[in-house]
Every structure is written in structure tokens, then in C-alpha cells.
């Protein structure tokens, strides 16, 4: 059973920081080095100073902890007196789609053992980013950025309860660099909290974003638990991870693909690539039409292919057109992909990795993980602009992964390749932080309880 709990959030003081614009940021793993410097320069209290501290390890983590402590002492950050859930709405638009609103809430999720059928990951993790997040958690005694998890609620009962907060003005609001309008409400009513947490007890939870943060939180729990003997497992603050919860069945959810841009290729490799690709793909060339948006033309052609039931990847290497690589019939069950379980075999990103990057270009799985010759972006136009500017030689562009593909892979205990899904918009870091003490208890709220959630001890 999934255990969800309210908590005493650590938030920017409305009196000290009335405008959140200069202090919040996207999650650390989508911030470039240049963008991190820009965020740090915006405000001395920008959350990036803590979540993505400058400098080298191990000093950078100690400085992050000192900064977080100082902000609390100065009253820049204030902790709520009683546990709550923090409801958010995000109004956004993606090119070519109508405006949407995604609703969710930030709370605590009890960490499950690896292989659990309760909290289901869908992507692989790697040692370096996992160790980075572990060191930050242990140094700061806090979880700065929430993981992003999904639950299934087809009737929308939980969603309706969450969205009911919109009858009153939001407690905080901010419009970020991407133009996403985020609003947040503190939900402290025990009956409402009990209803939400109780309804989620029988649900599976899928990790959308934050696989490294979740794995790091589990390792931090194991280390901190080693020094505790009195409290039962699952009752202390380190047994939980900060999480943003959203309904996978709601219309406000958008999943984008991660496109790959290659750099460092030999000119001969690029010249001979079409001939190598013909082994596995039917190649179709398209010229850009008039003044229509180039990226939208690529997306439209990819959509048309998937609507006909074929797997395809678009290739852009500069110039006045692009190429569609349509996987030949029989390839899914051929030697190139046959060893993959069905939910993974049918992913566009798996076809790209096996048939293009490995078979046609000679990229080993290790080289793909290291990423030195690959750049990733969720934006087709950005990927193409990198090629036009000489910052990449070829852009491989994908259709968005479908929701059922992610859920089926996770339920089967399988892991999709890293950078398979890009959930948009990202949940801002800095809206609310989970600060914990190893001796602090978390009080979950039973459905229908008539007692208010009490402040955590410690």
C-alpha cells in the first residue's frame, strides 16, 4: 500500500520574499551550467545555490547546508507549524497544442524497497547523479526538489478534491521563464487530507521524474536508519521522500520525448549513415514546405507515421529538409530487438538506440550513458538549431512516448532507457522544501479521521 503523508513544509517567507520569480528554478537535472550561473546571479537566495551548489565536492555540499541553515536563521525560509499538503496548478501551453492546466499536490511518500510493487520506477539510474543527490540530502538534512509521481484516478475523485482549493486565492504564485503560471495553496484541513491520503493507499504510484532522487533518498534512509533502533520502520522523517503527485488520467498531463543530437562524428560516418540505415529502415526524404514552422512539419510527419502503426525516427542534418526512418516490417522480432521484452521493444527510443546509435553508428551502451557525444532536449526546434549552429551534426527526433507504454514497462518491472520521457512542465524547485531530522516522526492521516494532523516531533 502507498503511504502518503502531510508534512511541515519549509517555504520562502512571503514577507521576506514576496515575489518568488527570482528564487525558484526548474529541477537541477534540466539546468545547464550557464543557466545555473544565471539563476545564482538573480538572487542571493535563489534555490539553485542550495540545490545545485557551485564548486567541487565535498565542499559544495557543506556550503549548501550552511546556506540553507542561514536562510532559516534569517527568516528567509520559514517552516509551517502544522503538517499540510501543498496543492499546485500549472497553466501552460506547448507549441501546437491548446493551453492546459495540470493539477497536483506536494506531500510525503513513504520510500519502498527496491522491487516493490507499490512505487514503480520506469527509467534506469546511474551512479554519479545518484551519489550527488545522496551527498546533498545527507549534508542538508533536507529534500530540496520533489520527485514527480503519478497515480491513476480515472473518475477524477481525488483530482476533484484537490482542485476544490481554487475557490480561494492561491497562497503563492509565480510565472517562470517558460511562461508557466504556477499557483500553490496550503491544504491543512485534516478531513480533506485524510480523504486524499486514504484514497491513495490502494493505488500504485509511478515515478515520472526523479528516479535518482528517489534512489538517493532510499540510500539516505538506510544510512540514517542504521543509527536508530527505537522507532518502527516507516515512522521517521527519513522514511519518506518529498513528492509531487498528479493524476496520470487527467487531461493536463503532457509527456514529451527527449530528442538526441550527436556531435563529434567523423564526416565519413555521417556520409555513409543513410546506406547503413537502409538495413533496418525505409528512408523517406521531405523538403520543408514554404514558410511553415520547420519543427511542426517534422512533428506532423512523425504523428502521421505513428497513426498508421509504424515506428519512425526523424533525422535532421541541416539543409532544406529532413529524413524519416521508418522501421522495416519484421525488425521488431528480428535479432536486433528480439531480446528486449515487448514493452521496451516497441519504444521509439529503443529502436533509436539499437538500430541507429548502436548498429548504424557504433555507439556502445556505455558511450550513450556517458553522453559525451550526445545532447538531449525535449524541443524539436532547439535540437535543429544546434545542428544549424554547428553545435551538433545530426538530430534524431522522436514521437512522444505514450502513457500506456511507460505504465506497462513500470508494471512489468522493466526500465526504459535513460532520457526516455520528459514530463512537461517541470515542477518548480523552491516552492516547498522538506527539512527533516533523523528523530522526527511523520504522522500519516487515516481516511475519515476527525483529528487534525499533529506537528512532527523533534
C-alpha positions as CSV (number, residue, x, y, z in Angstrom):
1,X,0.0,0.0,0.0
2,X,1.3,3.5,-0.8
3,X,1.7,5.7,2.3
4,X,1.2,9.4,1.6
5,X,1.5,11.9,4.5
6,X,1.3,15.7,5.0
7,X,4.4,17.5,6.4
8,X,5.5,20.8,7.8
9,X,6.9,22.4,4.7
10,X,9.8,24.8,4.7
11,X,8.8,27.7,2.5
12,X,10.1,31.1,1.4
13,X,8.7,33.8,3.7
14,X,6.0,35.8,2.0
15,X,7.1,38.9,3.8
16,X,10.9,38.5,3.1
17,X,10.4,37.1,-0.5
18,X,7.1,38.5,-1.8
19,X,7.9,37.6,-5.4
20,X,9.1,34.0,-6.0
21,X,10.2,34.7,-9.5
22,X,13.8,35.4,-8.6
23,X,14.2,32.5,-6.2
24,X,12.6,29.4,-7.8
25,X,14.1,27.3,-10.5
26,X,13.5,24.1,-12.5
27,X,14.8,20.8,-11.2
28,X,18.6,20.5,-11.1
29,X,18.9,17.9,-13.8
30,X,17.4,20.2,-16.6
31,X,19.6,23.2,-15.7
32,X,22.7,23.8,-17.9
33,X,25.9,25.2,-16.4
34,X,25.2,28.6,-18.0
35,X,21.6,28.7,-16.8
36,X,22.7,27.7,-13.2
37,X,25.0,30.7,-13.1
38,X,22.1,32.9,-14.3
39,X,19.9,31.7,-11.6
40,X,22.5,32.2,-8.9
41,X,23.1,35.8,-10.2
42,X,19.3,36.6,-10.0
43,X,19.2,36.5,-6.2
44,X,21.4,35.5,-3.3
45,X,18.5,33.4,-2.1
46,X,17.8,31.6,-5.3
47,X,17.2,27.9,-4.6
48,X,19.9,26.8,-7.1
49,X,22.5,28.0,-4.5
50,X,21.4,25.0,-2.4
51,X,20.0,22.5,-4.9
52,X,22.9,22.8,-7.4
53,X,25.7,24.3,-5.4
54,X,28.8,25.7,-7.2
55,X,32.3,24.3,-6.6
56,X,33.7,20.9,-6.1
57,X,32.7,18.1,-3.8
58,X,32.7,17.6,-0.9
59,X,32.9,21.3,0.0
60,X,29.9,22.2,-2.2
61,X,27.5,20.2,-0.1
62,X,28.7,21.6,3.1
63,X,28.3,25.1,1.7
64,X,24.7,24.2,0.6
65,X,23.9,23.1,4.1
66,X,25.4,26.2,5.7
67,X,23.4,28.4,3.3
68,X,20.1,26.6,4.0
69,X,20.7,26.9,7.7
70,X,21.5,30.6,7.4
71,X,18.3,31.3,5.4
72,X,16.3,29.7,8.1
73,X,18.0,31.7,10.9
74,X,17.5,34.9,8.9
75,X,13.8,34.1,8.4
76,X,14.1,33.9,4.6
77,X,12.7,30.3,5.0
78,X,10.0,29.5,7.5
79,X,8.7,26.1,8.5
80,X,4.9,25.6,8.8
81,X,3.6,25.0,12.3
82,X,1.4,22.0,11.3
83,X,1.5,19.4,8.6
84,X,-0.2,20.1,5.3
85,X,-0.4,19.1,1.7
86,X,0.6,21.8,-0.9
87,X,-1.7,21.9,-3.9
88,X,-0.4,23.3,-7.2
89,X,-1.9,24.2,-10.5
90,X,0.3,24.8,-13.6
91,X,-1.2,26.7,-16.5
92,X,0.9,26.2,-19.7
93,X,1.0,25.7,-23.4
94,X,3.1,23.7,-25.8
95,X,3.6,24.7,-29.4
96,X,0.9,23.1,-31.5
97,X,-1.3,22.2,-28.5
98,X,-4.1,24.1,-26.7
99,X,-3.5,25.6,-23.3
100,X,-3.7,23.1,-20.4
101,X,-3.8,23.1,-16.6
102,X,-2.1,20.4,-14.7
103,X,-3.1,19.9,-11.0
104,X,-1.2,18.1,-8.3
105,X,0.0,18.4,-4.8
106,X,3.2,18.1,-2.9
107,X,3.4,15.8,0.1
108,X,5.5,12.9,1.5
109,X,5.7,9.4,0.0
110,X,7.0,6.6,2.1
111,X,10.0,5.0,0.5
112,X,9.6,1.4,-0.6
113,X,12.2,-1.3,-1.0
114,X,13.7,-1.8,-4.5
115,X,11.4,-4.2,-6.5
116,X,8.3,-3.1,-4.6
117,X,5.0,-3.3,-6.5
118,X,3.8,-0.1,-4.8
119,X,6.2,2.6,-6.1
120,X,7.2,1.8,-9.7
121,X,10.1,3.4,-11.5
122,X,10.3,3.3,-15.3
123,X,13.8,4.6,-16.1
124,X,17.3,3.4,-15.3
125,X,19.6,5.3,-12.8
126,X,23.3,5.9,-12.9
127,X,25.9,6.1,-10.1
128,X,27.2,9.6,-10.4
129,X,23.9,11.6,-10.3
130,X,22.6,9.3,-7.6
131,X,25.7,9.9,-5.4
132,X,25.4,13.6,-5.9
133,X,21.8,13.7,-4.6
134,X,22.7,11.4,-1.7
135,X,25.5,13.7,-0.6
136,X,23.2,16.7,-0.8
137,X,20.5,15.0,1.3
138,X,22.9,13.9,4.0
139,X,24.6,17.3,4.2
140,X,21.5,19.5,4.2
141,X,19.2,17.1,6.1
142,X,16.6,18.0,3.5
143,X,15.0,17.2,0.3
144,X,15.1,20.3,-1.8
145,X,13.4,19.2,-5.0
146,X,10.4,16.9,-5.1
147,X,10.3,13.8,-7.2
148,X,7.3,13.7,-9.7
149,X,5.0,10.7,-9.2
150,X,1.7,9.7,-10.9
151,X,-1.4,7.9,-9.6
152,X,-4.4,6.6,-11.6
153,X,-7.7,8.2,-10.9
154,X,-10.0,7.8,-14.0
155,X,-13.2,9.1,-12.3
156,X,-11.3,12.1,-11.1
157,X,-12.4,11.8,-7.5
158,X,-9.0,12.7,-6.0
159,X,-8.5,15.4,-8.6
160,X,-11.8,17.0,-7.7
161,X,-10.9,17.1,-4.1
162,X,-7.5,18.7,-4.9
163,X,-9.0,21.2,-7.4
164,X,-11.6,22.4,-4.9
165,X,-9.0,24.7,-3.4
166,X,-9.4,27.0,-6.4
167,X,-12.4,28.6,-4.8
168,X,-10.0,30.8,-2.7
169,X,-7.0,32.8,-3.8
170,X,-3.6,31.0,-4.0
171,X,-1.2,31.5,-1.2
172,X,1.8,31.9,-3.6
173,X,2.1,32.2,-7.4
174,X,4.9,32.6,-9.9
175,X,5.4,32.7,-13.6
176,X,8.6,31.1,-14.7
177,X,11.0,31.5,-17.6
178,X,9.0,29.2,-19.8
179,X,5.8,31.2,-19.2
180,X,4.2,28.5,-17.0
181,X,1.9,30.1,-14.4
182,X,2.2,28.1,-11.1
183,X,-0.1,28.7,-8.2
184,X,0.1,27.0,-4.8
185,X,-2.4,26.6,-1.9
186,X,-1.7,25.2,1.6
187,X,-4.2,22.5,2.4
188,X,-4.3,21.9,6.2
189,X,-7.8,20.6,6.7
190,X,-7.5,17.1,8.3
191,X,-10.6,15.6,6.8
192,X,-9.6,16.6,3.3
193,X,-6.0,15.4,3.8
194,X,-7.3,12.1,5.2
195,X,-9.6,11.7,2.2
196,X,-6.7,12.1,-0.2
197,X,-4.1,10.0,1.7
198,X,-6.7,7.3,2.3
199,X,-7.7,7.1,-1.4
200,X,-4.1,6.8,-2.4
201,X,-3.4,3.9,0.0
202,X,-4.8,1.3,-2.5
203,X,-3.2,2.9,-5.6
204,X,0.1,2.1,-7.3
205,X,2.5,5.0,-7.7
206,X,4.6,5.5,-10.8
207,X,7.7,7.6,-10.7
208,X,7.6,10.0,-13.6
209,X,10.7,12.2,-12.8
210,X,13.2,12.0,-10.1
211,X,14.5,8.4,-10.3
212,X,17.9,9.4,-9.0
213,X,16.4,11.5,-6.2
214,X,14.2,8.6,-5.1
215,X,17.1,6.1,-5.1
216,X,19.3,8.6,-3.2
217,X,16.5,9.1,-0.6
218,X,16.3,5.3,-0.1
219,X,20.1,5.1,0.4
220,X,20.0,8.1,2.8
221,X,17.2,6.3,4.7
222,X,19.3,3.1,5.0
223,X,22.3,5.0,6.4
224,X,20.2,7.1,8.9
225,X,18.2,4.1,9.9
226,X,21.4,2.3,10.9
227,X,21.7,4.6,13.9
228,X,18.1,4.3,15.1
229,X,16.7,1.3,17.0
230,X,13.6,2.6,18.9
231,X,11.2,3.8,16.2
232,X,9.4,1.3,14.0
233,X,10.3,1.4,10.3
234,X,8.2,3.8,8.3
235,X,7.6,6.3,11.0
236,X,10.5,8.6,10.9
237,X,11.1,11.5,8.6
238,X,13.9,9.9,6.6
239,X,11.5,7.0,5.7
240,X,9.8,9.4,3.3
241,X,10.6,11.4,0.2
242,X,9.3,14.7,-0.9
243,X,7.0,14.1,-3.9
244,X,4.7,15.9,-6.3
245,X,1.6,13.8,-7.0
246,X,-0.5,14.1,-10.2
247,X,-3.3,12.1,-11.9
248,X,-2.0,10.2,-14.9
249,X,-5.5,10.1,-16.3
250,X,-6.1,13.9,-16.2
251,X,-6.1,15.9,-19.4
252,X,-3.5,18.3,-18.1
253,X,-0.6,15.8,-18.2
254,X,1.8,16.2,-21.1
255,X,4.7,13.8,-21.9
256,X,7.3,14.9,-24.4
257,X,10.1,12.9,-26.0
258,X,13.8,13.5,-25.4
259,X,15.5,14.1,-28.8
260,X,19.1,13.2,-29.3
261,X,21.7,15.5,-31.0
262,X,25.0,13.9,-32.0
263,X,28.3,15.7,-32.0
264,X,31.9,14.6,-32.7
265,X,31.0,12.3,-35.6
266,X,33.5,11.7,-38.4
267,X,32.4,13.2,-41.7
268,X,32.6,9.8,-43.3
269,X,30.3,8.4,-40.6
270,X,27.7,11.0,-41.5
271,X,28.1,10.5,-45.2
272,X,27.7,6.7,-45.0
273,X,24.9,6.8,-42.5
274,X,22.0,6.6,-44.9
275,X,23.4,3.4,-46.5
276,X,23.8,1.8,-43.1
277,X,20.3,2.8,-42.1
278,X,18.7,1.1,-45.1
279,X,19.5,-2.2,-43.4
280,X,16.8,-1.6,-40.8
281,X,14.7,1.3,-42.2
282,X,12.8,2.5,-45.2
283,X,14.1,6.1,-45.8
284,X,11.8,8.9,-46.9
285,X,13.1,12.4,-47.7
286,X,11.0,15.5,-47.2
287,X,11.7,19.1,-48.1
288,X,10.5,21.9,-45.8
289,X,7.3,23.5,-47.2
290,X,7.2,27.2,-47.7
291,X,7.1,29.3,-44.5
292,X,5.5,26.7,-42.3
293,X,7.3,26.1,-39.0
294,X,10.0,23.5,-39.6
295,X,9.7,21.8,-36.3
296,X,5.9,21.5,-36.7
297,X,6.4,19.9,-40.1
298,X,8.7,17.3,-38.5
299,X,6.2,16.6,-35.7
300,X,3.3,16.3,-38.2
301,X,5.1,13.7,-40.3
302,X,6.1,11.7,-37.2
303,X,2.5,11.8,-36.0
304,X,1.2,10.6,-39.4
305,X,3.5,7.6,-39.2
306,X,2.5,6.6,-35.7
307,X,-1.1,6.9,-36.6
308,X,-0.5,4.3,-39.3
309,X,1.0,2.0,-36.7
310,X,4.7,2.2,-37.7
311,X,7.7,3.2,-35.7
312,X,9.8,6.0,-37.1
313,X,12.6,8.4,-36.2
314,X,13.2,11.7,-38.0
315,X,16.8,12.7,-38.9
316,X,17.8,16.3,-39.5
317,X,21.4,17.0,-40.5
318,X,21.0,20.6,-41.8
319,X,19.8,22.0,-45.1
320,X,16.3,22.4,-46.6
321,X,14.7,19.1,-45.5
322,X,14.8,16.0,-43.3
323,X,14.5,12.3,-43.5
324,X,12.1,9.9,-41.9
325,X,13.5,6.5,-40.9
326,X,10.6,4.0,-40.9
327,X,11.4,0.7,-39.2
328,X,11.0,-2.1,-41.7
329,X,8.4,-4.8,-41.1
330,X,9.8,-7.7,-39.2
331,X,12.6,-5.8,-37.4
332,X,10.8,-5.8,-34.1
333,X,11.1,-9.5,-33.9
334,X,14.4,-9.7,-35.7
335,X,17.8,-10.3,-34.0
336,X,18.3,-6.6,-33.3
337,X,15.4,-6.2,-30.9
338,X,14.2,-9.7,-30.2
339,X,16.0,-9.9,-26.8
340,X,14.0,-6.9,-25.4
341,X,10.7,-7.5,-23.6
342,X,7.7,-6.4,-25.6
343,X,7.0,-3.1,-23.7
344,X,10.6,-2.0,-24.3
345,X,10.9,-3.3,-27.9
346,X,8.1,-1.2,-29.1
347,X,9.5,2.1,-27.8
348,X,10.8,4.6,-30.4
349,X,13.8,5.3,-28.1
350,X,14.7,1.6,-28.0
351,X,14.6,1.5,-31.8
352,X,16.8,4.6,-32.0
353,X,19.3,3.2,-29.5
354,X,19.6,-0.3,-31.0
355,X,19.1,0.3,-34.8
356,X,20.6,3.7,-35.2
357,X,23.1,4.6,-32.5
358,X,24.5,1.1,-31.9
359,X,24.0,-0.9,-35.2
360,X,24.5,2.0,-37.6
361,X,26.9,4.4,-35.8
362,X,28.7,2.0,-33.4
363,X,27.8,3.8,-30.2
364,X,28.1,1.3,-27.3
365,X,25.6,1.4,-24.5
366,X,28.3,2.7,-22.2
367,X,29.1,5.6,-24.6
368,X,25.4,6.5,-24.7
369,X,25.3,6.6,-20.9
370,X,28.3,8.8,-20.6
371,X,26.6,11.2,-23.0
372,X,29.8,12.9,-24.2
373,X,28.7,12.7,-27.8
374,X,25.0,13.2,-27.2
375,X,23.0,16.2,-26.2
376,X,19.3,15.9,-25.1
377,X,16.4,18.3,-25.5
378,X,12.6,18.0,-25.4
379,X,12.4,20.8,-28.0
380,X,12.5,19.9,-31.7
381,X,13.3,23.4,-32.7
382,X,16.2,23.6,-30.3
383,X,17.6,20.3,-31.5
384,X,17.5,21.5,-35.1
385,X,19.0,24.9,-34.1
386,X,22.0,23.1,-32.5
387,X,22.7,21.4,-35.8
388,X,22.3,24.7,-37.8
389,X,24.8,26.4,-35.4
390,X,27.3,23.6,-35.8
391,X,26.9,22.5,-32.2
392,X,25.8,19.1,-33.4
393,X,25.9,17.2,-36.7
394,X,22.7,15.2,-36.6
395,X,19.5,15.5,-34.7
396,X,17.3,12.4,-34.1
397,X,13.8,13.4,-33.4
398,X,11.1,11.2,-31.8
399,X,7.4,10.9,-31.3
400,X,6.3,11.4,-27.7
401,X,6.1,8.2,-25.7
402,X,2.6,7.1,-24.9
403,X,1.3,6.9,-21.4
404,X,0.4,3.2,-21.6
405,X,4.0,2.4,-22.7
406,X,5.5,3.9,-19.6
407,X,2.9,2.4,-17.2
408,X,3.2,-1.1,-18.8
409,X,7.0,-1.0,-18.6
410,X,6.9,0.0,-14.9
411,X,4.3,-2.6,-14.0
412,X,6.4,-5.3,-15.6
413,X,9.4,-4.3,-13.5
414,X,11.2,-3.0,-16.6
415,X,13.3,0.1,-17.0
416,X,13.1,2.3,-20.1
417,X,16.4,3.8,-21.3
418,X,17.6,7.0,-19.6
419,X,16.1,10.2,-21.0
420,X,13.0,8.4,-22.4
421,X,10.3,10.8,-21.1
422,X,10.1,14.5,-20.5
423,X,7.1,15.4,-18.3
424,X,6.1,19.0,-19.0
425,X,6.0,21.3,-17.3
426,X,8.6,20.6,-14.6
427,X,7.7,21.1,-11.0
428,X,9.5,24.2,-9.7
429,X,12.2,23.7,-7.1
430,X,11.8,26.1,-4.2
431,X,8.0,26.1,-3.8
432,X,8.3,23.9,-0.7
433,X,11.2,22.0,0.9
434,X,11.2,19.0,3.2
435,X,13.6,19.6,6.1
436,X,13.9,16.7,8.4
437,X,15.6,15.4,11.5
438,X,16.5,11.7,11.9
439,X,14.5,11.6,15.1
440,X,11.4,13.4,13.7
441,X,8.2,11.4,13.3
442,X,5.8,11.6,10.4
443,X,2.1,11.2,11.2
444,X,0.1,9.9,8.4
445,X,-3.6,10.6,8.4
446,X,-6.2,7.8,8.2
447,X,-9.1,8.4,5.9
448,X,-12.1,9.9,7.8
449,X,-10.0,10.8,10.8
450,X,-11.6,13.6,12.9
451,X,-8.3,14.6,14.4
452,X,-6.1,17.2,13.0
453,X,-2.6,16.0,11.8
454,X,-0.1,16.9,14.6
455,X,3.2,18.6,14.1
456,X,6.0,16.2,13.7
457,X,8.0,15.6,16.9
458,X,11.6,16.5,17.1
